[in-house]
């Protein structure tokens, strides 16, 4: 049962990620409570490995999945990301959802540190909606005060990101 569950969970995540790739995050200029720096923009590519995890004891439901996320980021955001994803599929074709949290460690346009991204996505009968937001006050070191929203693009099997963000002036 566990191997069937893992296969279904992996397929569910892969289908959702590909379907959500065309969804656009709603981007407004990120606000920064410590001031109003000009919004910045970062783009690049990434490789991602999604690994299905066994369901917790007592939870054997093929419509629910749990995965780990391992990313290598390139471009204006250079580094790694580790996280966890929960998925849900339904009996209705094209309807599903996922949530994820990932911790990014690296350099963003020359400034190093860590920050956390929160994903929230649904697909309603084939219509995707995706939101990936920097968790408030999660930035460390030179990324302290980071705010922003990210979009994931999958084209021809390759992953890329578009990140609109704001940071306080370097000190």
Secondary structure, DSSP 8 states (H G I E B T S, - for coil): -HHHHHHHHHHHHHHHHHHHTT---------BTTB----EEEEEEEEEEEEE----TT---TTEEEEEEEEEEEESEEEEEEEEEEEEE-SSTT-EEEEEEEEEEEEETTEEEEEEEEEEEEEETTEEEEEEEE-TT---GGGTT-EEEEEEEEETTEEEEEEEEE-----
